[in-house]
């Protein structure tokens, strides 16, 4: 009985901790950008490679289209399957912003950050 009382708290601590992952958006890997060439890649090629963007906006003065892809991954620790610990959560955000002119990629920016 004493062994059980010693083992039970350790087992609850080890097996009681878990992580839940929350994902939003389309995952973009830096290696996917190899085929993305300003002046050559078309809007259609971007949509086929990355899917529907998170946001699209237009600049009427320059007839530019801005496509934005945002991917968020948040890992939240849970204790005993119930208690969520937001303070110790880790989040990574990846963004790809493309400028399209005349259905051709004019420029793009790729950023990835983690906290």
Steps between C-alpha positions, in 0.01 A plus 500: 500500500785739581657432159172585331481830688853585387450394139156657448608869527797439268280322246242780510773758446660315208185386324283794605691758298418532131506762228218605275588656164268755340555576131358781286563563131703332230844373598774653286843345497798710396595229248173568311633847417772356271255488209365850569672739258406869476435600140439138394260332744133564430209559736358162396828325588487658847143382556590147385805488730364666814122482470257775594668795676400618845439849367489679163504877454519728197664837441288682243767764431769253391277203402699282739358202681639404839460138606574408860546148639517464878573176686478484880596203714446522876609229742321515833599278792222323688527345843297193584300551181308791649708799607622714211820698555494798256800661670729218388354476149725538194381654176660520158369723222602477136390759244538521126404829337491520120452798272337408169505730196327400176455142634877460553687496834676834532653441846458298819601502868528193721521529880506241773500578872462302821438608858 
